[in-house]
């Protein structure tokens, strides 16, 4: 019977890990659909970047701007990270014994009980935090967690993960408590730090029933872990993994610095210094396609923008501090990220179906993100400052707005008039340089 359980466990683990790896590969491919960025933009100053990983991803520095939810989230986060040490033990037990065995106890001795006891405390704290999160979302209805953009799948996804966490922590505690009750039947101390408090309530069950409960919880816990692992790539909770690379590659330059387009700068330079312009193509050579100004679809964005989209936690902190949203405008930075991810997933499905992707009528601009949303942005960077994992909604907004203005001439009349004046008169006003000089002379004469 043991060999059957071992083979079944190995088969289950192999399938789960294979499916997870395949989904991670799919997401990686989707992210790399974005255009390349200069290495100096994302890979310079490695020491500063590793510091960001430690502070933003591991330390959750920005989360603690709101201490209560941050503390609750830290319990869940610590439980997820540290309890995975016990999952490692379960994996070893499953491969070698096909069931619960406590492999690490043979190496740690009496210290093992303290380790599992600490894990049980984390499990209880995680349960408390998750229940409070469910209450905040579904009973108290915290405004940023109940906006219209979360209707449907996003809200179900958030609740589903919380239910999974409850099931996993409950099975962990029940498994240890059932084992503790078995020890009580044999006259030994039962359970670990928390499970020893639950074990007496189960001691009325027979030994076979307790053993069955222990094994069922053991299998339920590891099957739940495998299911959770393969649910992650379809969930906003994939940020559990992507928060770390996203924090590493986050922008280091001042947030207020706007990135100029080199192609536009070159055009101005060539106008001022024609001798620097590249020679026209020789006869028979093809003229390179003109660059796209800004971004119209996901492949026009940088790969970091697409990594941002998959890293979004949908916490809504960006939207809650957005002045445009607070004044009733349609813009929601969170929805910008969600729409970018939805469009990227659709493009990925098109690639899967056709083996290559071609523009199919829909684009991120207009079909997923509207002009009204883009124009509402004040470029204040509040959303970037608020994001706990270093996401930059403003960068996507700026690139989409650039495309609107520079390729579609889609801008308010006042903007277009200003652009025309700058192009023709080299100033925002409608007066020519000669008229401005004449005005200055008149002002000086009057003075």
ZAMARGU-4260 file (C-alpha; in steps of 0.2 Angstrom, whole numbers, plus 5000, padded with zeros to 4 digits):
<rodrens>
0) 5000/5000/5000 | 5014/5012/5004 | 5022/5010/4987 | 5006/5014/4979 | 5004/5030/4989
5) 5022/5035/4985 | 5019/5032/4966 | 5003/5042/4967 | 5011/5056/4976 | 5026/5057/4964
10) 5013/5057/4949 | 5003/5071/4957 | 5018/5081/4961 | 5025/5079/4944 | 5009/5084/4935
15) 5007/5099/4946 | 5024/5106/4944 | 5024/5103/4925 | 5007/5112/4923 | 5014/5126/4934
20) 5030/5128/4924 | 5020/5128/4908 | 5009/5142/4914 | 5025/5152/4920 | 5032/5150/4903
25) 5016/5156/4895 | 5017/5172/4906 | 5035/5175/4903 | 5032/5174/4884 | 5018/5187/4885
30) 5029/5199/4895 | 5043/5197/4882 | 5030/5203/4869 | 5034/5220/4875 | 5048/5230/4867
35) 5066/5230/4874 | 5072/5243/4886 | 5090/5250/4887 | 5099/5240/4900 | 5104/5256/4909
40) 5085/5259/4913 | 5082/5243/4922 | 5099/5234/4927 | 5110/5248/4933 | 5114/5251/4951
45) 5112/5233/4957 | 5115/5236/4975 | 5100/5249/4975 | 5089/5237/4966 | 5093/5223/4979
50) 5089/5235/4992 | 5072/5238/4984 | 5069/5219/4984 | 5073/5218/5003 | 5062/5233/5007
55) 5048/5233/4995 | 5045/5214/4992 | 5052/5206/5008 | 5050/5220/5020 | 5033/5227/5012
60) 5039/5244/5017 | 5025/5254/5007 | 5012/5242/5014 | 5015/5250/5032 | 5009/5267/5026
65) 4992/5259/5032 | 4997/5249/5047 | 4982/5239/5051 | 4980/5230/5034 | 4999/5229/5033
70) 5000/5220/5049 | 4987/5208/5044 | 4995/5205/5027 | 5011/5202/5035 | 5004/5188/5045
75) 4997/5180/5029 | 5014/5183/5020 | 5025/5176/5034 | 5013/5161/5035 | 5014/5158/5017
80) 5033/5159/5016 | 5038/5150/5032 | 5025/5137/5032 | 5032/5132/5015 | 5046/5124/5025
85) 5033/5112/5032 | 5027/5109/5014 | 5045/5104/5009 | 5044/5091/5023 | 5028/5085/5016
90) 5036/5083/4999 | 5050/5073/5006 | 5038/5062/5017 | 5027/5059/5001 | 5041/5054/4990
95) 5049/5043/5003 | 5035/5036/5014 | 5019/5041/5004 | 5011/5049/5020 | 5014/5059/5036
100) 5031/5054/5043 | 5040/5070/5051 | 5057/5068/5042 | 5064/5084/5049 | 5061/5078/5067
105) 5075/5065/5065 | 5087/5079/5061 | 5080/5093/5073 | 5076/5082/5088 | 5067/5092/5102
110) 5069/5108/5092 | 5057/5101/5079 | 5042/5103/5091 | 5046/5122/5093 | 5048/5124/5075
115) 5031/5116/5071 | 5023/5126/5086 | 5029/5142/5078 | 5021/5137/5062 | 5005/5133/5071
120) 5005/5151/5078 | 5007/5158/5061 | 4993/5147/5054 | 4981/5154/5068 | 4987/5172/5064
125) 4984/5168/5045 | 4967/5162/5049 | 4963/5177/5059 | 4970/5189/5046 | 4960/5180/5032
130) 4944/5181/5041 | 4946/5199/5044 | 4950/5202/5026 | 4934/5193/5021 | 4924/5204/5033
135) 4933/5220/5026 | 4929/5215/5008 | 4911/5207/5010 | 4903/5215/5025 | 4912/5231/5029
140) 4914/5234/5010 | 4930/5245/5011 | 4927/5257/4996 | 4943/5254/4987 | 4940/5235/4988
145) 4922/5237/4981 | 4923/5248/4965 | 4914/5243/4949 | 4930/5237/4941 | 4931/5223/4953
150) 4914/5216/4949 | 4914/5198/4942 | 4930/5188/4941 | 4942/5200/4951 | 4930/5199/4967
155) 4928/5181/4965 | 4947/5178/4963 | 4951/5188/4979 | 4938/5179/4989 | 4943/5162/4982
160) 4961/5164/4988 | 4955/5168/5005 | 4944/5153/5006 | 4959/5142/5000 | 4970/5149/5014
165) 4957/5145/5027 | 4956/5127/5020 | 4975/5125/5020 | 4978/5132/5038 | 4963/5122/5045
170) 4969/5106/5038 | 4987/5109/5044 | 4980/5112/5062 | 4968/5097/5061 | 4982/5085/5054
175) 4993/5090/5069 | 4978/5089/5081 | 4973/5071/5075 | 4991/5065/5078 | 4991/5073/5095
180) 4975/5064/5100 | 4983/5048/5095 | 4998/5052/5106 | 4985/5055/5120 | 4978/5038/5118
185) 4995/5030/5121 | 4998/5041/5136 | 5010/5053/5128 | 5009/5072/5127 | 4998/5076/5112
190) 5001/5089/5098 | 5012/5104/5097 | 5009/5122/5103 | 4992/5125/5096 | 4987/5108/5091
195) 4989/5101/5109 | 4974/5113/5114 | 4963/5105/5100 | 4969/5087/5102 | 4958/5083/5118
200) 4942/5088/5108 | 4947/5074/5096 | 4952/5061/5108 | 4935/5053/5109 | 4938/5046/5091
205) 4945/5029/5089 | 4963/5026/5083 | 4958/5021/5066 | 4947/5036/5064 | 4961/5048/5070
210) 4973/5040/5058 | 4961/5042/5044 | 4958/5060/5048 | 4977/5064/5049 | 4980/5056/5032
215) 4965/5064/5024 | 4971/5081/5031 | 4989/5077/5025 | 4983/5073/5007 | 4971/5087/5007
220) 4984/5100/5013 | 4996/5095/4999 | 4983/5093/4986 | 4977/5110/4991 | 4995/5117/4989
225) 4997/5110/4972 | 4980/5117/4967 | 4984/5134/4974 | 5001/5133/4964 | 4992/5130/4948
230) 4978/5143/4952 | 4991/5157/4954 | 4995/5160/4936 | 4977/5164/4933 | 4975/5175/4948
235) 4980/5192/4954 | 4989/5183/4968 | 5003/5179/4955 | 5011/5194/4963 | 5017/5183/4977
240) 5031/5178/4965 | 5032/5193/4953 | 5033/5206/4967 | 5052/5202/4969 | 5058/5204/4951
245) 5046/5219/4949 | 5054/5227/4964 | 5071/5224/4957 | 5067/5232/4940 | 5058/5246/4947
250) 5062/5264/4941 | 5077/5272/4950 | 5076/5289/4942 | 5066/5303/4950 | 5047/5300/4948
255) 5044/5317/4941 | 5056/5314/4926 | 5047/5311/4910 | 5056/5301/4897 | 5058/5309/4880
260) 5057/5300/4864 | 5074/5298/4856 | 5066/5298/4838 | 5057/5315/4841 | 5073/5322/4849
265) 5083/5317/4833 | 5070/5325/4822 | 5073/5342/4831 | 5091/5340/4831 | 5092/5336/4812
270) 5081/5351/4809 | 5093/5362/4819 | 5109/5353/4812 | 5105/5345/4795 | 5123/5339/4793
275) 5119/5327/4807 | 5105/5319/4798 | 5108/5301/4791 | 5109/5300/4772 | 5094/5295/4762
280) 5094/5276/4758 | 5103/5271/4742 | 5094/5265/4727 | 5087/5248/4730 | 5087/5249/4748
285) 5071/5249/4758 | 5067/5264/4769 | 5064/5258/4787 | 5047/5259/4794 | 5044/5275/4804
290) 5044/5272/4823 | 5027/5271/4832 | 5025/5286/4843 | 5020/5281/4860 | 5010/5265/4862
295) 4994/5259/4854 | 4994/5241/4860 | 5003/5229/4872 | 5018/5225/4860 | 5022/5244/4860
300) 5024/5245/4879 | 5040/5240/4887 | 5042/5223/4895 | 5043/5231/4912 | 5025/5238/4909
305) 5019/5221/4905 | 5028/5214/4921 | 5019/5228/4930 | 5002/5222/4924 | 5005/5204/4930
310) 5012/5210/4946 | 4997/5221/4951 | 4989/5216/4967 | 4973/5225/4963 | 4974/5232/4981
315) 4967/5249/4974 | 4979/5260/4984 | 4984/5269/4968 | 4966/5273/4964 | 4962/5278/4982
320) 4975/5292/4981 | 4972/5297/4963 | 4965/5315/4963 | 4956/5313/4946 | 4947/5298/4953
325) 4943/5307/4969 | 4935/5321/4959 | 4923/5309/4950 | 4933/5306/4934 | 4933/5290/4925
330) 4951/5286/4928 | 4957/5272/4939 | 4975/5268/4939 | 4971/5250/4945 | 4959/5248/4930
335) 4973/5253/4919 | 4984/5239/4925 | 4969/5227/4925 | 4965/5231/4907 | 4983/5230/4901
340) 4984/5212/4909 | 4967/5207/4901 | 4973/5213/4884 | 4990/5204/4886 | 4981/5188/4890
345) 4969/5190/4875 | 4985/5192/4864 | 4992/5177/4872 | 4977/5167/4868 | 4978/5173/4850
350) 4996/5167/4849 | 4991/5150/4856 | 4977/5148/4843 | 4987/5154/4828 | 5005/5152/4833
355) 5008/5170/4828 | 5000/5186/4833 | 4993/5199/4821 | 4983/5214/4824 | 4965/5208/4825
360) 4955/5224/4826 | 4956/5227/4844 | 4969/5237/4853 | 4973/5242/4871 | 4970/5260/4866
365) 4952/5263/4863 | 4945/5245/4866 | 4952/5242/4883 | 4957/5260/4889 | 4947/5275/4884
370) 4952/5292/4879 | 4942/5299/4893 | 4952/5289/4906 | 4969/5295/4898 | 4964/5313/4898
375) 4959/5313/4916 | 4977/5309/4922 | 4986/5324/4930 | 5003/5315/4929 | 5005/5318/4948
380) 5013/5301/4951 | 5002/5298/4967 | 4998/5281/4960 | 5016/5276/4958 | 5021/5282/4975
385) 5006/5272/4983 | 5010/5256/4974 | 5017/5243/4987 | 5026/5233/4974 | 5034/5247/4962
390) 5021/5247/4948 | 5020/5262/4937 | 5003/5265/4930 | 5008/5283/4924 | 5021/5276/4912
395) 5007/5266/4903 | 4996/5281/4903 | 5009/5293/4896 | 5014/5281/4882 | 4995/5279/4877
400) 4992/5297/4878 | 5008/5300/4867 | 5000/5289/4853 | 4984/5298/4854 | 4992/5315/4852
405) 5006/5311/4840 | 4998/5298/4829 | 4980/5302/4829 | 4981/5321/4833 | 4968/5316/4846
410) 4969/5330/4859 | 4958/5344/4865 | 4957/5360/4854 | 4967/5370/4866 | 4982/5357/4866
415) 4982/5356/4847 | 4983/5375/4846 | 4997/5375/4858 | 5006/5362/4848 | 5004/5371/4832
420) 5011/5387/4839 | 5026/5378/4846 | 5029/5370/4829 | 5027/5386/4819 | 5032/5400/4832
425) 5043/5390/4844 | 5032/5396/4858 | 5015/5392/4865 | 5008/5408/4859 | 5001/5412/4842
430) 5013/5427/4839 | 5028/5425/4828 | 5046/5428/4834 | 5046/5444/4825 | 5030/5450/4833
435) 5037/5445/4850 | 5053/5455/4847 | 5042/5470/4841 | 5032/5468/4857 | 5048/5468/4868
440) 5054/5484/4859 | 5038/5492/4863 | 5038/5487/4881 | 5056/5493/4883 | 5051/5510/4875
445) 5036/5512/4886 | 5047/5508/4901
</rodrens>
